[in-house]
Each structure stands twice: as structure tokens, then as C-alpha cells.
Amino acid sequence: MMHPADLPETVSVFPLPGALLLPRSRLPLHIFEPRYLQMLDDALKTSERLIGMVQPNTCQGDETKLHQIGCAGRITQFSETEDGRYLITLTGISRFRVKSELDSFTPYRRASVSWDGFDRDLGKAEVDDGFDRNRFLKLLERFFSSRQLSTDWDTMKDADDELLVNSLSMMLEFDPEEKQALLEAPCLRTRRETLVTLIEFAMRGGSNEEHLQ
């Protein structure tokens, strides 16, 4: 577990639309672009081995703009293919706020960041005291059936609150702005409520009806 004092003032940022990383969760990535291969090589040379995942802020009409809040992940698994690509796993450490982008000689982007306000990210797994798991799983069954998706329901039923909510937030296909809303949720309960809203909205095809919370 990392401590606040271990977190750097600058991080390399990987603006990948739709890729969501959350604290204490794992995100597999396939790295093949030369600039991000260089980013990975440089990150592996540091003691923290951190990469910041940030959503591009397309709402501003400029694809180079970034959302203010991202999540840093530590490289915890790493393998190289015969043709020079990398298969890695990032484990979410903490969210951060982008203060400014840095002028850099590197081919990838770097940012000055603040970790203030995200203390709970470095602590123990969160618990959602208001979680009606049976009701939530019934909603999921309807959603997965409507999308012809399959899953290991036994594993899902046994997963703890945070693992269940965060894993679904990361793996289900939502728009980048919806993924950003899940990232910015201040606590697990808010993220679960946001996830339920997004699932119900998708099942109704975007119609505006009363939500289940």
C-alpha cells in the first residue's frame, strides 16, 4: 500500500477514451504505440511505477483537452511480446486532479497533479451500507440478458461490495463521459447509484423514467 508521501507531484498521463481505472481495481492494457512504449519504459525506471489514466474531455470540442480528474495505477504485471508490444496490468492507487500539463521533451504527456481530497483511495476497501445486493443482481440479470452477455454469477454473488461495483463500472460499455461520472463519484454508494442509473437508462434506450436506487 502506498502512502500520500510516496505519491509524486507529476505523472505521465495516458488519455484513453472509455478506459476506466478505479482505486484498488486492476486494468489490463495492451501497449503498442511508440510514445506509450516509451512512457512505459520510463515508468518502469521509477520506484512508483505509476501511470495516470485520464479521459479526454471531448465535451469542450477539443480532443486534446483532458478531464481534471484521473486515476493513477501502479504497473503490477508486465510482459513483452516477440514483436515488442507490452501487456501490462495497472492496479489503481489513487485518483488525482490535474493542475496543469507540463512542457516536456517526452513523446507522451505529463501533468502536474494534486492528490488532495482523495485520501480514502489509499485506505481499505469501501463498504456500501445501503446496498440491496439481491435487487441489484436482479437488475444485472435483466441487463446482461438484454445485451446477450454472460458472466460467472457465482463469483459475482460472492464478490465484496467494492469489487463488484468497481469491476462492473470498469468493464461495462458506457460512453466516456459516463465513465468519468463513475470515476468522480465521491464514495462507493454514489458510484453504485450512478451505475444503476446508467444501466437502467441503457435498458430503456435512453427514455426518461423513474430510476431504481
C-alpha positions as CSV (number, residue, x, y, z in Angstrom):
1,M,0.0,0.0,0.0
2,M,1.3,3.4,-0.9
3,H,1.2,6.4,1.4
4,P,0.5,10.1,0.5
5,A,4.1,11.0,0.9
6,D,5.0,8.4,-1.8
7,L,2.9,10.0,-4.4
8,P,4.8,12.1,-7.0
9,E,3.9,15.7,-7.9
10,T,4.0,14.8,-11.6
11,V,2.7,11.8,-13.5
12,S,2.7,10.5,-17.1
13,V,-0.8,10.5,-18.4
14,F,-2.4,8.1,-20.8
15,P,-5.6,9.6,-22.3
16,L,-7.5,6.5,-23.4
17,P,-11.2,7.1,-24.1
18,G,-13.5,4.7,-22.3
19,A,-10.8,3.1,-20.2
20,L,-11.7,3.4,-16.6
21,L,-9.3,2.7,-13.7
22,L,-10.5,2.9,-10.1
23,P,-8.6,2.6,-6.8
24,R,-7.8,-1.0,-5.7
25,S,-9.0,-2.3,-9.1
26,R,-7.0,-3.8,-11.9
27,L,-7.0,-2.7,-15.6
28,P,-5.2,-4.8,-18.3
29,L,-3.8,-2.8,-21.1
30,H,-2.2,-3.6,-24.5
31,I,0.6,-1.1,-25.2
32,F,1.8,-0.8,-28.8
33,E,2.1,2.9,-29.8
34,P,5.8,4.0,-29.8
35,R,5.1,7.0,-27.5
36,Y,3.3,4.9,-24.9
37,L,6.0,2.2,-25.2
38,Q,8.4,4.9,-24.2
39,M,6.1,6.0,-21.4
40,L,6.0,2.5,-20.0
41,D,9.8,2.1,-20.2
42,D,10.3,5.4,-18.3
43,A,7.7,4.5,-15.7
44,L,9.4,1.2,-15.0
45,K,12.6,3.0,-14.2
46,T,10.9,4.8,-11.3
47,S,10.2,3.5,-7.8
48,E,6.5,4.3,-8.0
49,R,5.9,2.8,-11.5
50,L,2.8,4.9,-11.9
51,I,0.8,5.8,-15.0
52,G,-2.1,8.2,-14.8
53,M,-5.3,7.2,-16.7
54,V,-7.3,10.3,-17.8
55,Q,-10.3,10.6,-20.1
56,P,-10.1,13.1,-22.9
57,N,-12.7,15.9,-22.4
58,T,-14.5,15.8,-25.7
59,C,-17.3,18.0,-24.4
60,Q,-15.1,21.0,-25.0
61,G,-14.9,20.2,-28.7
62,D,-11.1,19.7,-28.5
63,E,-9.9,16.1,-28.3
64,T,-6.6,17.2,-26.8
65,K,-8.2,18.5,-23.6
66,L,-8.2,16.3,-20.6
67,H,-10.7,15.9,-17.8
68,Q,-9.5,17.3,-14.5
69,I,-9.8,14.1,-12.5
70,G,-7.9,10.8,-13.4
71,C,-6.7,7.8,-11.5
72,A,-3.1,6.7,-11.2
73,G,-2.2,3.0,-11.5
74,R,0.9,1.1,-10.5
75,I,2.3,-1.3,-13.0
76,T,1.9,-4.7,-11.2
77,Q,2.1,-7.1,-14.1
78,F,4.3,-6.8,-17.2
79,S,5.2,-8.9,-20.2
80,E,6.7,-8.2,-23.6
81,T,5.6,-9.9,-26.9
82,E,8.1,-11.1,-29.5
83,D,7.2,-8.1,-31.7
84,G,7.9,-5.5,-29.0
85,R,4.4,-4.9,-27.6
86,Y,3.7,-4.8,-23.9
87,L,0.8,-6.5,-22.0
88,I,0.5,-4.9,-18.6
89,T,-1.8,-4.6,-15.6
90,L,-2.3,-1.4,-13.7
91,T,-3.6,-1.6,-10.1
92,G,-5.4,1.6,-9.2
93,I,-3.7,3.6,-6.4
94,S,-5.4,6.9,-6.1
95,R,-7.4,9.5,-8.1
96,F,-5.8,12.8,-8.7
97,R,-6.6,16.3,-10.0
98,V,-4.7,17.7,-13.0
99,K,-3.3,21.1,-12.1
100,S,-1.6,21.7,-15.4
101,E,0.1,20.0,-18.3
102,L,3.8,20.2,-18.4
103,D,6.0,21.1,-21.4
104,S,8.1,18.0,-21.9
105,F,10.6,16.6,-24.3
106,T,8.9,13.2,-23.9
107,P,6.6,12.0,-26.8
108,Y,3.9,11.4,-24.2
109,R,2.0,13.8,-22.0
110,R,2.9,14.7,-18.4
111,A,0.9,16.6,-15.8
112,S,1.4,18.3,-12.5
113,V,-1.2,16.8,-10.2
114,S,-2.8,17.1,-6.8
115,W,-3.8,14.2,-4.6
116,D,-5.7,16.3,-2.1
117,G,-9.3,15.2,-1.4
118,F,-8.7,11.5,-2.4
119,D,-7.5,10.2,1.0
120,R,-10.0,7.3,1.0
121,D,-8.4,5.9,-2.2
122,L,-5.3,4.9,-0.2
123,G,-7.3,3.2,2.6
124,K,-9.2,0.0,2.9
125,A,-11.9,-1.2,0.6
126,E,-15.1,0.7,0.9
127,V,-18.4,-0.8,2.0
128,D,-21.8,0.3,0.8
129,D,-24.1,0.1,3.8
130,G,-27.2,0.8,1.7
131,F,-26.5,-1.9,-0.9
132,D,-29.6,-4.1,-1.7
133,R,-27.5,-6.8,-3.4
134,N,-30.4,-9.1,-4.4
135,R,-32.2,-6.2,-6.1
136,F,-29.0,-5.1,-7.8
137,L,-28.2,-8.6,-9.1
138,K,-31.8,-9.0,-10.5
139,L,-31.3,-5.7,-12.4
140,L,-27.9,-7.0,-13.7
141,E,-29.5,-10.3,-14.8
142,R,-32.1,-8.4,-16.9
143,F,-29.4,-6.1,-18.3
144,F,-27.0,-8.9,-19.2
145,S,-29.9,-10.9,-20.8
146,S,-30.9,-7.9,-22.9
147,R,-27.3,-7.5,-24.1
148,Q,-26.7,-11.2,-24.5
149,L,-23.8,-11.0,-22.1
150,S,-22.5,-13.9,-20.0
151,T,-20.7,-13.9,-16.7
152,D,-19.8,-16.1,-13.7
153,W,-22.8,-15.3,-11.5
154,D,-21.4,-17.3,-8.5
155,T,-18.3,-15.3,-8.5
156,M,-20.3,-12.1,-8.8
157,K,-22.6,-13.0,-5.9
158,D,-19.6,-13.7,-3.7
159,A,-17.6,-10.6,-4.6
160,D,-17.4,-7.9,-1.9
161,D,-19.3,-4.6,-2.5
162,E,-16.4,-2.6,-3.8
163,L,-15.0,-5.3,-6.1
164,L,-18.5,-5.9,-7.6
165,V,-19.4,-2.2,-8.2
166,N,-16.0,-1.2,-9.4
167,S,-15.5,-4.2,-11.7
168,L,-18.8,-3.6,-13.4
169,S,-18.1,0.2,-13.7
170,M,-14.9,-0.6,-15.5
171,M,-16.0,-3.5,-17.8
172,L,-19.5,-2.4,-18.9
173,E,-19.6,-0.4,-22.1
174,F,-20.6,3.2,-21.3
175,D,-19.7,6.5,-23.0
176,P,-16.5,8.2,-21.9
177,E,-18.5,10.9,-20.1
178,E,-20.5,8.3,-18.2
179,K,-17.2,6.5,-17.3
180,Q,-16.0,9.8,-16.0
181,A,-19.1,10.2,-13.8
182,L,-18.3,6.8,-12.3
183,L,-14.7,7.8,-11.6
184,E,-15.7,11.1,-10.0
185,A,-18.3,9.5,-7.6
186,P,-17.1,10.6,-4.2
187,C,-17.9,7.3,-2.5
188,L,-18.9,3.7,-3.3
189,R,-22.6,4.3,-2.6
190,T,-22.7,7.2,-5.1
191,R,-20.8,5.1,-7.7
192,R,-23.3,2.3,-7.2
193,E,-26.2,4.7,-7.6
194,T,-24.7,6.1,-10.7
195,L,-24.1,2.7,-12.1
196,V,-27.7,1.7,-11.5
197,T,-28.9,4.8,-13.3
198,L,-26.7,4.2,-16.3
199,I,-27.8,0.5,-16.5
200,E,-31.5,1.4,-16.3
201,F,-31.0,4.3,-18.8
202,A,-29.3,1.9,-21.3
203,M,-32.1,-0.7,-20.8
204,R,-34.8,1.9,-21.6
205,G,-32.9,3.0,-24.7
206,G,-32.4,6.5,-23.2
207,S,-36.1,7.1,-22.2
208,N,-36.5,9.3,-19.1
209,E,-38.3,7.4,-16.4
210,E,-38.0,6.9,-12.6
211,H,-34.7,5.3,-11.5
212,L,-34.1,2.5,-9.1
213,Q,-31.6,3.4,-6.4
